[in-house]
């Protein structure tokens, strides 16, 4: 009897110890990461990754794909996208209609000049660059929520090759954002951030036989490695975020160069904080790689729609109807800005002005759709709601023009060419590290889901305009 009790006690003790160990391991695996490295690769597509992955080394992008959770079919929830609107969507978890950044540039209604989405005269540039801020981002961002939850202990840095991507991938309350001034080939930041340019930022030197794109990626990787080391990112229980933006061309050589840079970052970060404390989230921007397709030779319908010429013709048309006046203030991107103050002075009902202008533009060759600002603001149908995602009423025009497939919208005055009918490119979202199990998921997902996914991982609230659910 006594022996039976001893055996039973031993079994109970063994089961208890096993449960304790199991619980400890589970807690360790589900602990929040100390360092999140968020990597946006501009113009990366799922198609290119499938084509080039097997030719890459095993410790860079390929490592992330083979040992991470890969969502193969992600898209931006609006089109057309540019680098500014795409990056802001990733870090706010919502569309331009709510986050405020529909384009990298827009027409300022007061000055009628083209301005950058990050322009801010209150803050000067440091390092031979314009300054700027994230003031025009109307919602909170991942980094802001981290700062709020950690009472400013969590650190947030961003590094990119251009000013817009750097500022928009940081947050309103980021420690600092760094970018490369292409004219002077030097590192830059803004007095908007509490920290200036540190002396450890690597010097910018041209590598032999490499493109500017490859050079910039190399420099961003160097700066990222130095940032992790010099700011001791990921060294305590408060999560830190390092946001990086790279560019890639649709060539194996370009992916191989970038692969080396990402490999260096992974090795350094793993050494600094340990794989169990490191989370790397890699994604695209929904932009297609630049390709010169000869539509004429392929006999695909195509053409050029000159929006600046249409704006001048619209001006003549409105003068004929309403009398002398400057009714069209300007145009930029795929949008035309009307003089609503003049319309009010002349007691012209705005909805009538918009509708007449819309009807006139729809008669132009190459135009598929024209939407009015009022129509998008009061959208109820699924199609209009989808169009509304790419628009923001604070900075957008009054008439939004979409061209036919294959047609290019051209603005000769600002030397701009865009394709408005192209939907978001399909790109992967790759989540690696911090106990993430390898998995391939082919169901369609949205870039809006990246922000709440990171927020959930580091146990903070998702940005305040985010309505998307985390990736599962």
Number of C-alpha atoms within 10 A of each C-alpha: 6 7 8 9 10 11 12 12 12 12 12 12 12 12 12 12 12 12 12 12 12 12 12 12 12 12 11 14 15 14 17 22 27 23 32 26 21 23 22 24 20 22 24 26 27 19 15 17 20 10 13 16 19 10 12 20 14 15 15 20 23 19 17 23 23 16 17 22 21 24 24 22 19 27 24 27 23 24 25 24 25 19 21 25 28 33 27 30 31 27 30 32 31 28 28 26 22 22 25 25 31 31 24 18 19 21 23 16 17 6 8 13 12 15 14 17 26 23 19 18 11 10 15 18 16 17 20 17 20 18 22 24 26 23 17 17 20 17 21 20 31 27 32 24 22 28 23 14 15 16 10 17 15 25 23 26 26 29 30 28 24 18 26 24 28 26 33 32 34 29 29 24 21 26 20 24 30 28 28 24 18 14 8 12 16 17 24 23 29 26 17 25 18 10 13 18 17 10 7 10 19 14 13 15 10 13 11 7 8 11 11 12 17 23 20 22 25 21 25 27 24 17 24 26 19 17 19 21 14 12 11 14 24 25 15 13 15 21 26 26 25 24 25 27 27 26 21 21 19 19 12 17 15 17 23 20 18 26 22 19 21 23 20 18 22 22 15 17 25 16 10 19 19 17 19 19 24 23 26 23 22 22 26 30 31 30 25 21 17 9 8 6 9 10 13 10 7 8 8 11 12 15 17 19 21 18 24 20 14 17 22 13 15 20 19 17 16 19 14 11 9 13 12 11 15 14 24 20 16 21 25 22 24 24 24 24 23 24 16 18 12 14 17 11 8 12 9 14 11 16 13 10 16 20 16 15 22 20 12 16 20 17 10 14 14 21 19 17 14 19 21 19 21 15 16 23 15 11 15 12 9 9 9 15 16 16 18 25 20 23 27 21 17 12 19 26 25 24 24 21 22 24 25 21 17 18 23 21 26 21 21 12 12 12 7 13 16 17 20 21 20 18 17 19 23 24 29 26 28 25 27 22 22 23 19 15 13 16 15 15 14 12 9 11 21 22 27 27 24 28 26 26 20 25 19 15 17 21 17 19 18 27 22 17 16 23 14 17 16 17 18 8
